[in-house]
Amino acid sequence: MPKLKTKSSAKKRFRFTASGKVKRPQAGKRHGMIKRSNAQIRRLRGTTIMSDPDTKIVKSYMPYNR
């Protein structure tokens, strides 16, 4: 069998935790900050853990990083 390729867009956006969960950057901070509350902007800092159904999709994009 040939080797599987990793999706380049996925390897730039996602990282795996030691237990196999997927970390992703928070969404919703690219533009329109003036209409968001300061509390919401603070909550959207950093990274978060991806949901289980989406984790399954991302792991299919990155076959050798589990």
mmCIF file of the N, C-alpha and C atoms, coordinates in Angstrom:
data_MODEL
# 
_entry.id   MODEL 
# 
loop_
_atom_site.group_PDB 
_atom_site.id 
_atom_site.type_symbol 
_atom_site.label_atom_id 
_atom_site.label_alt_id 
_atom_site.label_comp_id 
_atom_site.label_asym_id 
_atom_site.label_entity_id 
_atom_site.label_seq_id 
_atom_site.pdbx_PDB_ins_code 
_atom_site.Cartn_x 
_atom_site.Cartn_y 
_atom_site.Cartn_z 
_atom_site.occupancy 
_atom_site.B_iso_or_equiv 
_atom_site.pdbx_formal_charge 
_atom_site.auth_seq_id 
_atom_site.auth_comp_id 
_atom_site.auth_asym_id 
_atom_site.auth_atom_id 
_atom_site.pdbx_PDB_model_num 
ATOM 1   N N  . MET A 1 1  ? 0.839   -1.189 0.000  1.00 0.00 ? 1  MET A N  1 
ATOM 2   C CA . MET A 1 1  ? 0.000   0.000  0.000  1.00 0.00 ? 1  MET A CA 1 
ATOM 3   C C  . MET A 1 1  ? 0.884   1.253  0.000  1.00 0.00 ? 1  MET A C  1 
ATOM 4   N N  . PRO A 1 2  ? 0.496   2.258  -0.765 1.00 0.00 ? 2  PRO A N  1 
ATOM 5   C CA . PRO A 1 2  ? 1.255   3.514  -0.721 1.00 0.00 ? 2  PRO A CA 1 
ATOM 6   C C  . PRO A 1 2  ? 0.976   4.258  0.583  1.00 0.00 ? 2  PRO A C  1 
ATOM 7   N N  . LYS A 1 3  ? 1.894   5.149  0.903  1.00 0.00 ? 3  LYS A N  1 
ATOM 8   C CA . LYS A 1 3  ? 1.699   5.972  2.097  1.00 0.00 ? 3  LYS A CA 1 
ATOM 9   C C  . LYS A 1 3  ? 0.568   6.961  1.858  1.00 0.00 ? 3  LYS A C  1 
ATOM 10  N N  . LEU A 1 4  ? -0.118  7.326  2.949  1.00 0.00 ? 4  LEU A N  1 
ATOM 11  C CA . LEU A 1 4  ? -1.185  8.316  2.867  1.00 0.00 ? 4  LEU A CA 1 
ATOM 12  C C  . LEU A 1 4  ? -0.603  9.700  3.089  1.00 0.00 ? 4  LEU A C  1 
ATOM 13  N N  . LYS A 1 5  ? -1.127  10.669 2.381  1.00 0.00 ? 5  LYS A N  1 
ATOM 14  C CA . LYS A 1 5  ? -0.662  12.040 2.557  1.00 0.00 ? 5  LYS A CA 1 
ATOM 15  C C  . LYS A 1 5  ? -1.490  12.738 3.631  1.00 0.00 ? 5  LYS A C  1 
ATOM 16  N N  . THR A 1 6  ? -0.811  13.557 4.419  1.00 0.00 ? 6  THR A N  1 
ATOM 17  C CA . THR A 1 6  ? -1.467  14.422 5.401  1.00 0.00 ? 6  THR A CA 1 
ATOM 18  C C  . THR A 1 6  ? -1.958  15.669 4.684  1.00 0.00 ? 6  THR A C  1 
ATOM 19  N N  . LYS A 1 7  ? -3.168  16.102 5.024  1.00 0.00 ? 7  LYS A N  1 
ATOM 20  C CA . LYS A 1 7  ? -3.660  17.355 4.441  1.00 0.00 ? 7  LYS A CA 1 
ATOM 21  C C  . LYS A 1 7  ? -2.861  18.512 5.007  1.00 0.00 ? 7  LYS A C  1 
ATOM 22  N N  . SER A 1 8  ? -2.250  19.309 4.121  1.00 0.00 ? 8  SER A N  1 
ATOM 23  C CA . SER A 1 8  ? -1.382  20.394 4.558  1.00 0.00 ? 8  SER A CA 1 
ATOM 24  C C  . SER A 1 8  ? -2.139  21.432 5.366  1.00 0.00 ? 8  SER A C  1 
ATOM 25  N N  . SER A 1 9  ? -3.393  21.680 5.008  1.00 0.00 ? 9  SER A N  1 
ATOM 26  C CA . SER A 1 9  ? -4.164  22.676 5.751  1.00 0.00 ? 9  SER A CA 1 
ATOM 27  C C  . SER A 1 9  ? -4.421  22.205 7.174  1.00 0.00 ? 9  SER A C  1 
ATOM 28  N N  . ALA A 1 10 ? -4.601  20.905 7.377  1.00 0.00 ? 10 ALA A N  1 
ATOM 29  C CA . ALA A 1 10 ? -4.886  20.376 8.709  1.00 0.00 ? 10 ALA A CA 1 
ATOM 30  C C  . ALA A 1 10 ? -3.647  20.420 9.597  1.00 0.00 ? 10 ALA A C  1 
ATOM 31  N N  . LYS A 1 11 ? -2.481  20.123 9.049  1.00 0.00 ? 11 LYS A N  1 
ATOM 32  C CA . LYS A 1 11 ? -1.293  20.110 9.906  1.00 0.00 ? 11 LYS A CA 1 
ATOM 33  C C  . LYS A 1 11 ? -0.903  21.509 10.351 1.00 0.00 ? 11 LYS A C  1 
ATOM 34  N N  . LYS A 1 12 ? -1.357  22.534 9.629  1.00 0.00 ? 12 LYS A N  1 
ATOM 35  C CA . LYS A 1 12 ? -1.085  23.910 10.040 1.00 0.00 ? 12 LYS A CA 1 
ATOM 36  C C  . LYS A 1 12 ? -2.078  24.392 11.104 1.00 0.00 ? 12 LYS A C  1 
ATOM 37  N N  . ARG A 1 13 ? -3.241  23.776 11.183 1.00 0.00 ? 13 ARG A N  1 
ATOM 38  C CA . ARG A 1 13 ? -4.301  24.295 12.049 1.00 0.00 ? 13 ARG A CA 1 
ATOM 39  C C  . ARG A 1 13 ? -4.511  23.527 13.342 1.00 0.00 ? 13 ARG A C  1 
ATOM 40  N N  . PHE A 1 14 ? -4.160  22.239 13.384 1.00 0.00 ? 14 PHE A N  1 
ATOM 41  C CA . PHE A 1 14 ? -4.519  21.396 14.514 1.00 0.00 ? 14 PHE A CA 1 
ATOM 42  C C  . PHE A 1 14 ? -3.295  20.748 15.141 1.00 0.00 ? 14 PHE A C  1 
ATOM 43  N N  . ARG A 1 15 ? -3.379  20.527 16.464 1.00 0.00 ? 15 ARG A N  1 
ATOM 44  C CA . ARG A 1 15 ? -2.362  19.795 17.209 1.00 0.00 ? 15 ARG A CA 1 
ATOM 45  C C  . ARG A 1 15 ? -3.073  18.739 18.048 1.00 0.00 ? 15 ARG A C  1 
ATOM 46  N N  . PHE A 1 16 ? -2.342  17.683 18.392 1.00 0.00 ? 16 PHE A N  1 
ATOM 47  C CA . PHE A 1 16 ? -2.909  16.611 19.195 1.00 0.00 ? 16 PHE A CA 1 
ATOM 48  C C  . PHE A 1 16 ? -2.393  16.682 20.626 1.00 0.00 ? 16 PHE A C  1 
ATOM 49  N N  . THR A 1 17 ? -3.266  16.370 21.583 1.00 0.00 ? 17 THR A N  1 
ATOM 50  C CA . THR A 1 17 ? -2.844  16.243 22.966 1.00 0.00 ? 17 THR A CA 1 
ATOM 51  C C  . THR A 1 17 ? -2.280  14.850 23.163 1.00 0.00 ? 17 THR A C  1 
ATOM 52  N N  . ALA A 1 18 ? -1.695  14.610 24.338 1.00 0.00 ? 18 ALA A N  1 
ATOM 53  C CA . ALA A 1 18 ? -1.097  13.301 24.615 1.00 0.00 ? 18 ALA A CA 1 
ATOM 54  C C  . ALA A 1 18 ? -2.157  12.201 24.654 1.00 0.00 ? 18 ALA A C  1 
ATOM 55  N N  . SER A 1 19 ? -3.384  12.552 25.019 1.00 0.00 ? 19 SER A N  1 
ATOM 56  C CA . SER A 1 19 ? -4.446  11.547 25.092 1.00 0.00 ? 19 SER A CA 1 
ATOM 57  C C  . SER A 1 19 ? -5.173  11.368 23.764 1.00 0.00 ? 19 SER A C  1 
ATOM 58  N N  . GLY A 1 20 ? -4.754  12.095 22.713 1.00 0.00 ? 20 GLY A N  1 
ATOM 59  C CA . GLY A 1 20 ? -5.333  11.899 21.393 1.00 0.00 ? 20 GLY A CA 1 
ATOM 60  C C  . GLY A 1 20 ? -6.436  12.866 21.025 1.00 0.00 ? 20 GLY A C  1 
ATOM 61  N N  . LYS A 1 21 ? -6.725  13.823 21.892 1.00 0.00 ? 21 LYS A N  1 
ATOM 62  C CA . LYS A 1 21 ? -7.725  14.822 21.546 1.00 0.00 ? 21 LYS A CA 1 
ATOM 63  C C  . LYS A 1 21 ? -7.093  15.851 20.606 1.00 0.00 ? 21 LYS A C  1 
ATOM 64  N N  . VAL A 1 22 ? -7.940  16.628 19.942 1.00 0.00 ? 22 VAL A N  1 
ATOM 65  C CA . VAL A 1 22 ? -7.454  17.610 18.971 1.00 0.00 ? 22 VAL A CA 1 
ATOM 66  C C  . VAL A 1 22 ? -7.632  19.005 19.539 1.00 0.00 ? 22 VAL A C  1 
ATOM 67  N N  . LYS A 1 23 ? -6.535  19.774 19.559 1.00 0.00 ? 23 LYS A N  1 
ATOM 68  C CA . LYS A 1 23 ? -6.596  21.170 19.957 1.00 0.00 ? 23 LYS A CA 1 
ATOM 69  C C  . LYS A 1 23 ? -6.747  22.016 18.706 1.00 0.00 ? 23 LYS A C  1 
ATOM 70  N N  . ARG A 1 24 ? -7.556  23.057 18.814 1.00 0.00 ? 24 ARG A N  1 
ATOM 71  C CA . ARG A 1 24 ? -7.738  23.957 17.680 1.00 0.00 ? 24 ARG A CA 1 
ATOM 72  C C  . ARG A 1 24 ? -7.794  25.385 18.198 1.00 0.00 ? 24 ARG A C  1 
ATOM 73  N N  . PRO A 1 25 ? -7.473  26.368 17.332 1.00 0.00 ? 25 PRO A N  1 
ATOM 74  C CA . PRO A 1 25 ? -7.615  27.763 17.760 1.00 0.00 ? 25 PRO A CA 1 
ATOM 75  C C  . PRO A 1 25 ? -9.088  28.138 17.907 1.00 0.00 ? 25 PRO A C  1 
ATOM 76  N N  . GLN A 1 26 ? -9.355  29.106 18.743 1.00 0.00 ? 26 GLN A N  1 
ATOM 77  C CA . GLN A 1 26 ? -10.727 29.567 18.919 1.00 0.00 ? 26 GLN A CA 1 
ATOM 78  C C  . GLN A 1 26 ? -11.209 30.251 17.642 1.00 0.00 ? 26 GLN A C  1 
ATOM 79  N N  . ALA A 1 27 ? -12.456 30.023 17.301 1.00 0.00 ? 27 ALA A N  1 
ATOM 80  C CA . ALA A 1 27 ? -13.047 30.640 16.111 1.00 0.00 ? 27 ALA A CA 1 
ATOM 81  C C  . ALA A 1 27 ? -13.713 31.952 16.488 1.00 0.00 ? 27 ALA A C  1 
ATOM 82  N N  . GLY A 1 28 ? -13.917 32.816 15.504 1.00 0.00 ? 28 GLY A N  1 
ATOM 83  C CA . GLY A 1 28 ? -14.705 34.019 15.708 1.00 0.00 ? 28 GLY A CA 1 
ATOM 84  C C  . GLY A 1 28 ? -13.920 35.245 16.114 1.00 0.00 ? 28 GLY A C  1 
ATOM 85  N N  . LYS A 1 29 ? -12.611 35.294 15.791 1.00 0.00 ? 29 LYS A N  1 
ATOM 86  C CA . LYS A 1 29 ? -11.818 36.458 16.174 1.00 0.00 ? 29 LYS A CA 1 
ATOM 87  C C  . LYS A 1 29 ? -11.120 37.107 14.989 1.00 0.00 ? 29 LYS A C  1 
ATOM 88  N N  . ARG A 1 30 ? -11.570 36.878 13.796 1.00 0.00 ? 30 ARG A N  1 
ATOM 89  C CA . ARG A 1 30 ? -10.879 37.435 12.633 1.00 0.00 ? 30 ARG A CA 1 
ATOM 90  C C  . ARG A 1 30 ? -11.283 38.876 12.347 1.00 0.00 ? 30 ARG A C  1 
ATOM 91  N N  . HIS A 1 31 ? -12.542 39.179 12.497 1.00 0.00 ? 31 HIS A N  1 
ATOM 92  C CA . HIS A 1 31 ? -13.008 40.537 12.202 1.00 0.00 ? 31 HIS A CA 1 
ATOM 93  C C  . HIS A 1 31 ? -14.288 40.775 12.988 1.00 0.00 ? 31 HIS A C  1 
ATOM 94  N N  . GLY A 1 32 ? -14.761 42.031 12.998 1.00 0.00 ? 32 GLY A N  1 
ATOM 95  C CA . GLY A 1 32 ? -16.009 42.347 13.700 1.00 0.00 ? 32 GLY A CA 1 
ATOM 96  C C  . GLY A 1 32 ? -15.858 42.393 15.198 1.00 0.00 ? 32 GLY A C  1 
ATOM 97  N N  . MET A 1 33 ? -14.658 42.706 15.696 1.00 0.00 ? 33 MET A N  1 
ATOM 98  C CA . MET A 1 33 ? -14.437 42.720 17.143 1.00 0.00 ? 33 MET A CA 1 
ATOM 99  C C  . MET A 1 33 ? -15.208 43.841 17.838 1.00 0.00 ? 33 MET A C  1 
ATOM 100 N N  . ILE A 1 34 ? -15.564 44.885 17.118 1.00 0.00 ? 34 ILE A N  1 
ATOM 101 C CA . ILE A 1 34 ? -16.232 46.030 17.735 1.00 0.00 ? 34 ILE A CA 1 
ATOM 102 C C  . ILE A 1 34 ? -17.623 45.656 18.244 1.00 0.00 ? 34 ILE A C  1 
ATOM 103 N N  . LYS A 1 35 ? -18.246 44.680 17.608 1.00 0.00 ? 35 LYS A N  1 
ATOM 104 C CA . LYS A 1 35 ? -19.595 44.287 18.036 1.00 0.00 ? 35 LYS A CA 1 
ATOM 105 C C  . LYS A 1 35 ? -19.594 43.167 19.067 1.00 0.00 ? 35 LYS A C  1 
ATOM 106 N N  . ARG A 1 36 ? -18.429 42.607 19.381 1.00 0.00 ? 36 ARG A N  1 
ATOM 107 C CA . ARG A 1 36 ? -18.347 41.563 20.397 1.00 0.00 ? 36 ARG A CA 1 
ATOM 108 C C  . ARG A 1 36 ? -18.033 42.196 21.756 1.00 0.00 ? 36 ARG A C  1 
ATOM 109 N N  . SER A 1 37 ? -18.543 41.580 22.802 1.00 0.00 ? 37 SER A N  1 
ATOM 110 C CA . SER A 1 37 ? -18.279 42.117 24.133 1.00 0.00 ? 37 SER A CA 1 
ATOM 111 C C  . SER A 1 37 ? -16.840 41.792 24.535 1.00 0.00 ? 37 SER A C  1 
ATOM 112 N N  . ASN A 1 38 ? -16.317 42.579 25.473 1.00 0.00 ? 38 ASN A N  1 
ATOM 113 C CA . ASN A 1 38 ? -14.953 42.323 25.949 1.00 0.00 ? 38 ASN A CA 1 
ATOM 114 C C  . ASN A 1 38 ? -14.848 40.958 26.609 1.00 0.00 ? 38 ASN A C  1 
ATOM 115 N N  . ALA A 1 39 ? -15.902 40.529 27.288 1.00 0.00 ? 39 ALA A N  1 
ATOM 116 C CA . ALA A 1 39 ? -15.895 39.212 27.926 1.00 0.00 ? 39 ALA A CA 1 
ATOM 117 C C  . ALA A 1 39 ? -15.799 38.110 26.876 1.00 0.00 ? 39 ALA A C  1 
ATOM 118 N N  . GLN A 1 40 ? -16.502 38.277 25.771 1.00 0.00 ? 40 GLN A N  1 
ATOM 119 C CA . GLN A 1 40 ? -16.445 37.271 24.720 1.00 0.00 ? 40 GLN A CA 1 
ATOM 120 C C  . GLN A 1 40 ? -15.058 37.227 24.094 1.00 0.00 ? 40 GLN A C  1 
ATOM 121 N N  . ILE A 1 41 ? -14.455 38.388 23.876 1.00 0.00 ? 41 ILE A N  1 
ATOM 122 C CA . ILE A 1 41 ? -13.112 38.431 23.296 1.00 0.00 ? 41 ILE A CA 1 
ATOM 123 C C  . ILE A 1 41 ? -12.113 37.735 24.218 1.00 0.00 ? 41 ILE A C  1 
ATOM 124 N N  . ARG A 1 42 ? -12.248 37.927 25.514 1.00 0.00 ? 42 ARG A N  1 
ATOM 125 C CA . ARG A 1 42 ? -11.356 37.246 26.462 1.00 0.00 ? 42 ARG A CA 1 
ATOM 126 C C  . ARG A 1 42 ? -11.558 35.736 26.429 1.00 0.00 ? 42 ARG A C  1 
ATOM 127 N N  . ARG A 1 43 ? -12.823 35.311 26.342 1.00 0.00 ? 43 ARG A N  1 
ATOM 128 C CA . ARG A 1 43 ? -13.108 33.871 26.303 1.00 0.00 ? 43 ARG A CA 1 
ATOM 129 C C  . ARG A 1 43 ? -12.533 33.212 25.065 1.00 0.00 ? 43 ARG A C  1 
ATOM 130 N N  . LEU A 1 44 ? -12.403 33.960 23.983 1.00 0.00 ? 44 LEU A N  1 
ATOM 131 C CA . LEU A 1 44 ? -11.955 33.383 22.711 1.00 0.00 ? 44 LEU A CA 1 
ATOM 132 C C  . LEU A 1 44 ? -10.438 33.358 22.559 1.00 0.00 ? 44 LEU A C  1 
ATOM 133 N N  . ARG A 1 45 ? -9.710  33.704 23.599 1.00 0.00 ? 45 ARG A N  1 
ATOM 134 C CA . ARG A 1 45 ? -8.253  33.622 23.525 1.00 0.00 ? 45 ARG A CA 1 
ATOM 135 C C  . ARG A 1 45 ? -7.799  32.173 23.525 1.00 0.00 ? 45 ARG A C  1 
ATOM 136 N N  . GLY A 1 46 ? -6.614  31.947 22.969 1.00 0.00 ? 46 GLY A N  1 
ATOM 137 C CA . GLY A 1 46 ? -5.976  30.647 23.109 1.00 0.00 ? 46 GLY A CA 1 
ATOM 138 C C  . GLY A 1 46 ? -6.600  29.562 22.259 1.00 0.00 ? 46 GLY A C  1 
ATOM 139 N N  . THR A 1 47 ? -6.555  28.348 22.788 1.00 0.00 ? 47 THR A N  1 
ATOM 140 C CA . THR A 1 47 ? -7.031  27.184 22.045 1.00 0.00 ? 47 THR A CA 1 
ATOM 141 C C  . THR A 1 47 ? -8.135  26.493 22.829 1.00 0.00 ? 47 THR A C  1 
ATOM 142 N N  . THR A 1 48 ? -8.790  25.553 22.167 1.00 0.00 ? 48 THR A N  1 
ATOM 143 C CA . THR A 1 48 ? -9.834  24.771 22.806 1.00 0.00 ? 48 THR A CA 1 
ATOM 144 C C  . THR A 1 48 ? -9.774  23.347 22.263 1.00 0.00 ? 48 THR A C  1 
ATOM 145 N N  . ILE A 1 49 ? -10.474 22.449 22.903 1.00 0.00 ? 49 ILE A N  1 
ATOM 146 C CA . ILE A 1 49 ? -10.520 21.047 22.481 1.00 0.00 ? 49 ILE A CA 1 
ATOM 147 C C  . ILE A 1 49 ? -11.685 20.868 21.516 1.00 0.00 ? 49 ILE A C  1 
ATOM 148 N N  . MET A 1 50 ? -11.433 20.158 20.439 1.00 0.00 ? 50 MET A N  1 
ATOM 149 C CA . MET A 1 50 ? -12.454 19.963 19.410 1.00 0.00 ? 50 MET A CA 1 
ATOM 150 C C  . MET A 1 50 ? -13.471 18.901 19.850 1.00 0.00 ? 50 MET A C  1 
ATOM 151 N N  . SER A 1 51 ? -14.687 19.004 19.365 1.00 0.00 ? 51 SER A N  1 
ATOM 152 C CA . SER A 1 51 ? -15.733 18.038 19.703 1.00 0.00 ? 51 SER A CA 1 
ATOM 153 C C  . SER A 1 51 ? -15.411 16.668 19.092 1.00 0.00 ? 51 SER A C  1 
ATOM 154 N N  . ASP A 1 52 ? -16.010 15.632 19.642 1.00 0.00 ? 52 ASP A N  1 
ATOM 155 C CA . ASP A 1 52 ? -15.698 14.265 19.207 1.00 0.00 ? 52 ASP A CA 1 
ATOM 156 C C  . ASP A 1 52 ? -16.033 13.990 17.735 1.00 0.00 ? 52 ASP A C  1 
ATOM 157 N N  . PRO A 1 53 ? -17.199 14.416 17.216 1.00 0.00 ? 53 PRO A N  1 
ATOM 158 C CA . PRO A 1 53 ? -17.466 14.158 15.800 1.00 0.00 ? 53 PRO A CA 1 
ATOM 159 C C  . PRO A 1 53 ? -16.470 14.858 14.876 1.00 0.00 ? 53 PRO A C  1 
ATOM 160 N N  . ASP A 1 54 ? -16.077 16.087 15.226 1.00 0.00 ? 54 ASP A N  1 
ATOM 161 C CA . ASP A 1 54 ? -15.107 16.796 14.400 1.00 0.00 ? 54 ASP A CA 1 
ATOM 162 C C  . ASP A 1 54 ? -13.710 16.206 14.547 1.00 0.00 ? 54 ASP A C  1 
ATOM 163 N N  . THR A 1 55 ? -13.394 15.680 15.733 1.00 0.00 ? 55 THR A N  1 
ATOM 164 C CA . THR A 1 55 ? -12.105 15.041 15.949 1.00 0.00 ? 55 THR A CA 1 
ATOM 165 C C  . THR A 1 55 ? -11.918 13.865 14.999 1.00 0.00 ? 55 THR A C  1 
ATOM 166 N N  . LYS A 1 56 ? -12.968 13.110 14.799 1.00 0.00 ? 56 LYS A N  1 
ATOM 167 C CA . LYS A 1 56 ? -12.894 11.956 13.895 1.00 0.00 ? 56 LYS A CA 1 
ATOM 168 C C  . LYS A 1 56 ? -12.533 12.400 12.477 1.00 0.00 ? 56 LYS A C  1 
ATOM 169 N N  . ILE A 1 57 ? -13.091 13.514 12.030 1.00 0.00 ? 57 ILE A N  1 
ATOM 170 C CA . ILE A 1 57 ? -12.807 14.027 10.693 1.00 0.00 ? 57 ILE A CA 1 
ATOM 171 C C  . ILE A 1 57 ? -11.361 14.479 10.587 1.00 0.00 ? 57 ILE A C  1 
ATOM 172 N N  . VAL A 1 58 ? -10.898 15.214 11.602 1.00 0.00 ? 58 VAL A N  1 
ATOM 173 C CA . VAL A 1 58 ? -9.527  15.736 11.565 1.00 0.00 ? 58 VAL A CA 1 
ATOM 174 C C  . VAL A 1 58 ? -8.514  14.596 11.603 1.00 0.00 ? 58 VAL A C  1 
ATOM 175 N N  . LYS A 1 59 ? -8.799  13.556 12.370 1.00 0.00 ? 59 LYS A N  1 
ATOM 176 C CA . LYS A 1 59 ? -7.872  12.427 12.425 1.00 0.00 ? 59 LYS A CA 1 
ATOM 177 C C  . LYS A 1 59 ? -7.779  11.701 11.093 1.00 0.00 ? 59 LYS A C  1 
ATOM 178 N N  . SER A 1 60 ? -8.837  11.756 10.297 1.00 0.00 ? 60 SER A N  1 
ATOM 179 C CA . SER A 1 60 ? -8.748  11.155 8.968  1.00 0.00 ? 60 SER A CA 1 
ATOM 180 C C  . SER A 1 60 ? -7.873  11.989 8.042  1.00 0.00 ? 60 SER A C  1 
ATOM 181 N N  . TYR A 1 61 ? -7.754  13.291 8.322  1.00 0.00 ? 61 TYR A N  1 
ATOM 182 C CA . TYR A 1 61 ? -6.885  14.164 7.532  1.00 0.00 ? 61 TYR A CA 1 
ATOM 183 C C  . TYR A 1 61 ? -5.416  13.968 7.882  1.00 0.00 ? 61 TYR A C  1 
ATOM 184 N N  . MET A 1 62 ? -5.139  13.500 9.106  1.00 0.00 ? 62 MET A N  1 
ATOM 185 C CA . MET A 1 62 ? -3.769  13.384 9.586  1.00 0.00 ? 62 MET A CA 1 
ATOM 186 C C  . MET A 1 62 ? -3.527  11.941 10.037 1.00 0.00 ? 62 MET A C  1 
ATOM 187 N N  . PRO A 1 63 ? -3.289  11.020 9.119  1.00 0.00 ? 63 PRO A N  1 
ATOM 188 C CA . PRO A 1 63 ? -3.288  9.605  9.445  1.00 0.00 ? 63 PRO A CA 1 
ATOM 189 C C  . PRO A 1 63 ? -2.143  9.149  10.337 1.00 0.00 ? 63 PRO A C  1 
ATOM 190 N N  . TYR A 1 64 ? -1.014  9.856  10.378 1.00 0.00 ? 64 TYR A N  1 
ATOM 191 C CA . TYR A 1 64 ? 0.145   9.363  11.127 1.00 0.00 ? 64 TYR A CA 1 
ATOM 192 C C  . TYR A 1 64 ? 0.403   10.124 12.405 1.00 0.00 ? 64 TYR A C  1 
ATOM 193 N N  . ASN A 1 65 ? -0.501  11.004 12.820 1.00 0.00 ? 65 ASN A N  1 
ATOM 194 C CA . ASN A 1 65 ? -0.286  11.826 14.000 1.00 0.00 ? 65 ASN A CA 1 
ATOM 195 C C  . ASN A 1 65 ? -1.213  11.448 15.127 1.00 0.00 ? 65 ASN A C  1 
ATOM 196 N N  . ARG A 1 66 ? -1.644  10.227 15.235 1.00 0.00 ? 66 ARG A N  1 
ATOM 197 C CA . ARG A 1 66 ? -2.589  9.881  16.292 1.00 0.00 ? 66 ARG A CA 1 
ATOM 198 C C  . ARG A 1 66 ? -1.861  9.591  17.526 1.00 0.00 ? 66 ARG A C  1 
# 
